[in-house]
């Protein structure tokens, strides 16, 4: 995106409340990956339109995006998955401080290995994939069946700093994750059952929805 346009969009995103600003500073200081502000703002706006009753988030980290979703959607239940115990404990702490333990459930497990436990909380109106990038396609396969009929799958970081678009042999040999993300993007846009669009904000946010079946409505 043109830098002037990008700077303009960032400037017009509302300033975070002190609680979230503190989480953002902590994430920056400790190199905890959280969503970029422009793609997060876009995701929250779309979720506000969709009004999902239950969201599955793969990749809790310190609970930042789950709390942002809970703040935007006060009537939504969020199930969020984290495999790192230290970050899991941080997320539990942050969620308790915010007073959202009744709306956000954090499960300490690997999203690939603990799928049976996770799927028991479905179906989900929205699934947000923001975990191990090399496993995105596996996540999609595992959790698609738990998506409600009109549900939406959101995938963050699909452009991977633009590296997913660089198909030069040298880059692709060195960057296994970039190659995986490129394959995942190709998988999404050619999927026979889903329509996908990618928004070039933050590190790239893809939105996938089941195709309509049957005759004209």
Secondary structure, 3 states (H helix, E strand, C coil): CCHHHHHHHHHCCCCCCHHHHHHHHHHHHCCCCCCCHHHHHHHHHHHHHHCCCEEEEECCCCCHHHHHHHHHCCCCEEEEEECCHHHHHHHHHHHHHHCCCCCEEEEECCCCCCHHHHHCCCCEEEEEECCCHHHHHHHHHHHHHHEEEEEEEEEECCCHHHHHHCCCHHHHHHCHHHHHHHHHHHHHHCCCCEEEEEECCCCCEEEEEECCCCCCC
